[in-house]
Amino acid sequence: MSDSLSPSYVSPPIKRVSPGEWIHKNLFSSWFNGFLTLISLLFIGWVGFNLIDWIFTEAQWQVITANLRLFFVGYYPIELLWRTWISLGILVSLGGLSWGIFSRQTLLFNRTSLMILFIFAAICVFFTVTSGLMTSLILWGMLLLLILCAVGGKKLGQSVPSLGTWLGLIWLGTFLIVWWLLRGGLFLDLVPLSLISGLILTLSVAIVSIVLSFPFGVLLALGRQSSLPVIRWLSIAYIELIRGFPLIGILFMAQVMLPLVLPLGVRPDSIVRAIAGFTLFSAAYLAENVRGGLQSVPRGQTEAAKALGLNPLLVLSLIVLPQALKAVIPTLVGQFISLFKDTSLLAIVGLVDLLGISQSILANPKYQGRNVEVYLFIGFMYWLCCSAMSLASRKIETKMSQ
């Protein structure tokens, strides 16, 4: 067929809408929409004005600045605080390297990254105003370290493109190193688990529970689709039973009943029991999320892989699971974020996490009546961590779709 007879495909024209046209179409398309828009703007303006006025004129932020160490490291020994700073430096360095590696083919300083840097800089300014010179210098140094590692990570990612596939294992190894620094052992003095409190305890319980519950949930999802009746029905029974209990009930059972089923003289620490409760609970929900991804993989791909001579294990690990996990990344991260926020229940079972340390601070007669300031600060810390997890998941999803 000649070129004159071959069909030509022309993309539809892109109609650009000016800000004024968008506002008229979406906010003032009719008199009723315009009335609702004005009422909403007045309400938002009233709330925002009163909130800003309260933040700068009425709120007493001394309760935050005077207890920053308790919020972040709890009752961790003061003479060993150098370990926490080294751990923070390791995490910031690896975070910058990961940022640069993920951005090796895109713009490093885009709108999202600039917003993150602005929040980091705002935190540094806050500590500069409220804390000592040494703390502010360390935090500004952390910000500079983050930027330098991001630039270096981008160059490293461009020279070694396969490095991105190893980031998960690198982060896992880094967490083990950081935990060794905080907990001690080998040639470092051992810190009792009872002194691991505050934000450190919240992050430790959340990370360990996520790492343990993910493979357990995958195994449960595979077991629920197994052709062996015993494995299938045991997986179904576990998932349905655990999903029928509230998390706080499972945490209480882990604290009270777990020592009863262990051998005599074996009594795990309360933090270990809490991690066991979170892991058992989250794995049941992760199993259902993964099962949805497994069902989204076309059966023809499995049959084609078997026709090529792949054994069931290779079909599962190379064909089915990568596609299934890729399809459910948003739901998996949503479950991880939910697990992280659920760590606030640790305060109910007697552990001094971020929420528990705030209750200890508010019990001080000096800070009575400062509940709003304390809970706003805690809410900001939870939002910061959850936003970081959401941003990382979007980066991973974009990377896997390329």
Secondary structure, DSSP 4 states (H G I P E B T S, - for coil): --TTTS----PPPPPP--HHHHHHHHTSSSHHHHHHHHHHHHHHHHHHHHHHHIIIII--THHHHTTHHHHHHTT--GGGHHHHHHHHHHHHHHHHHHHHHHTTTS-SS-HHHHHHHHHHHHHHHHHHHHS-HHHHHHHHHHHHHHHHHHHHHHHHHHH-GGGGGGHHHHHHHHHHHHHHHHH-BTTBPPPPGGG--BHHHHHHHHHHHHHHHHHHHHHHHHHHT-SSHHHHHHHHHHHHHHHTS-HHHHHHHHHHTHHHHSPTT----HHHHHHHHHHHHHHHHHHHHHHHHHHHS-HHHHHHHHHTT--HHHIIIIIIHHHHHHHTHHHHHHHHHHHHHHGGGGGTTT--BHHHHHHHHHTSGGGTT-HHHHHHHHHHHHHHHHHHHHHHHHHHHHHHH-
